[in-house]
Amino acid sequence: MVQDRYLSECMDNKLDKTVEHVVKLLKQRNWTVSTAESCTGGLLSKSITSVAGASAVFECGICTYSDRMKNKLLGVPDEILKKYSAVSSQTAEAMALGIHNVSEAEVCISVTGIAGPDGGTDEKPVGTVYIGFYFNGRCFSRLPDLWNIEDKSRENIRKTATAYAFRVVEALLMEDFYE
C-alpha cells in the first residue's frame, strides 16, 4: 500500500539517509542539484542543505507559490498555467526546466501540488502532487498517488512528496552510475 511505502520513509529517518546518499552520488559525479518548490515550501532545499558538505553540490532553491512568480522567476509560460493550471505535469516539467535554466544544475527537482487540508477537488484531490525532474538533459514528471495515503495531513503530504522525489533521484543516479 502507498502509505506503507512512503510514510515509513519519513518516520524511519530513511529520508535523511536517502538525501545523504544522493549528495554523495552527486559529489562522485561532480554534478549539482537545484530545486523549484511550491507546496513543499523549501523542504527539498532544507533536506539537501541538512547534509554536511552539501555546498559542494547544491546550487539554489527557489520557492514559487504564486503563478506570477512561477512565470517570472522560473519562466513557466502563462499559456501552460492557464491551460493546465499550476497543479499539472506540464507545470512541474516547466518548473524543472526553469530551475535548470537559472542554475545549470545537472539535476533539478520541482514540486507543485495540493498539500491541503483545503484546495482539493474531485478532479484534483488533496494529495495531488506533481514532481518534475530535469536529469542531465532529460525532463519528465511523476504523479505519486499521495491522495491514497492514510494520513493526508499537510505535513505528511509535503514530507511524503519530498521522500518520493529523492527516491527517484537516487534511483536515477544509481542507474546512471551503473550504465
N, C-alpha and C positions, 0 to 999 in steps of 0.2 A: 504494500500500500504506500502511496505517496507520502503520507505522514511519517511513517517509519523511516523511509529512505532519507528524507531531508531534515526532518526535525531532529533526528538523532545526531546529525552533523553539528547542529547548533548546540545541543545540550551536552555532547560529549567532548567538546573542545576540538573536534575534528576540523572545524573551520579554520582555527588558528594553525593547525598543522598543515592543512591544505595550502593556505596562503604562504606559509613559510616555505613549503616545497615549491610553489610557483615562483617565489622570489629567487630561490636557489637555482631553479631551472633557467630563469631569465638571466641571471648572472653568468651562468655557464655559457650561454649563447651571446652574451654581451648585447642583449636586447633590452628595450624599455617598454613600459606599460603606462597607459593613461586611462582615465575614467571620465565618463559623462553620465551624470546621475540625475534622476528626477525623484521617484518615490523612495529610493533608498537614502536620499538626503546626505550623501557623503560616506555612507557605511563602507562602500568598496574602498574608497581612499583611506579611510580610517584603518581598515583591515590591513592594507598594504603597509601603511606607514607605522603600524604597530610592530612590524618585523624589524629587528636590528639589521642595519645595512641596506634597508630599502632605498636609501638615497641613491644607490648605485643603479637602480632600475626604474624608479618612479619619476615620471616626467611631470604630470599635472593631473588634477581632477577638477572638473567643472560641474557644479550643481545648478541645473536649469529647471526650475519648476514651471515657469510660465512658457506658453507657446512663443511669446515675443522673445524671450531670452534663448529658447532653443533655436530660433531663427537667427537672432543677432550674434550670439556667441559661437554656435555650432554650425550655422549655415543650413539648418533644416529648412527646406523650401516651404514657403507658405502654402503652396499647392498640396504638398503632402499632408500638412497639418489640417488643411480644410477638407480634403477628400477622405483621408483615413483617420484623422484625429491624432492626438498626442499619444494615445494608447494603441499602438499598432506596430506591426513588424516593420512597416516602411519607415516609421519614425525612429524606431530603435536602430535600424541599419543606418539611417541618415545621421543619427547622433554618433554612432561608432565611427563612421567615415569622417564626420565633422571634427571629432576629437583627434582623429589621426591627422587630418589636415592642419590642425593647430599645433600638435605636438610632434608629429612624425614618428611616433612610437610604433614599434612593430606589433604590439598587442594593445588593442583598445577594447574597452568593455563599456557598454551603455545599458542603462536600465530605465524603463518607463512603464508605469502601470498604475493600478488601483490598489493601494495598500489598506484602504478602509479606515475606519469602520463604515464610512459613507462613500457615496460616489459610484457604487456598483449598479449595474442594470442587468436585465435578463440576458442581453447580448454580451455584455462585459461585466461579469460579477466581480465582487471584491476578490482579489487574488489573481486577477488578470494582469500578468506582468510579462512584458516582452523584454528579452535581454539580447542586445545586439553585440556582435563581435566583429572586430577587424583583426585578422590574424595574418600577418606577413603577406598582405596583398589580397586576401580573401575576406569578403564581407558577407555576413549572414546573421540570422536571428533565430532565437528559440522562444517557445512559449511553454514553460513548465506548467503543469496543471495544478497550480497552487490554490485554486478555488476549491480543490478537493481535500486540502489538509484539514484536520480536525480543529486545530487552533488557528482561527482566522483573525487573530488579533493583529493590529497594525505592526507591532514589534516583530511578531513571528513571521509575518509575510515578508517584511524587509530582510530579516535575518536569513530566511529560507531562500529568498531570491539571491542574496549575496553568496550563500553556500553553493547554490546551483551554478552561478556564474563562475566561481573559482574552480569548481569541479570540471566544468567544460574546458576552461583554460588549461588546467593541469593535464587533462586528457590530451588536448591538442599539443601541448608542449612535449608530453611523453611520446606521442605518436610521431611527432616531427623529429624527436631525438633518435628514434629507432629506425627511421626511414633511410 
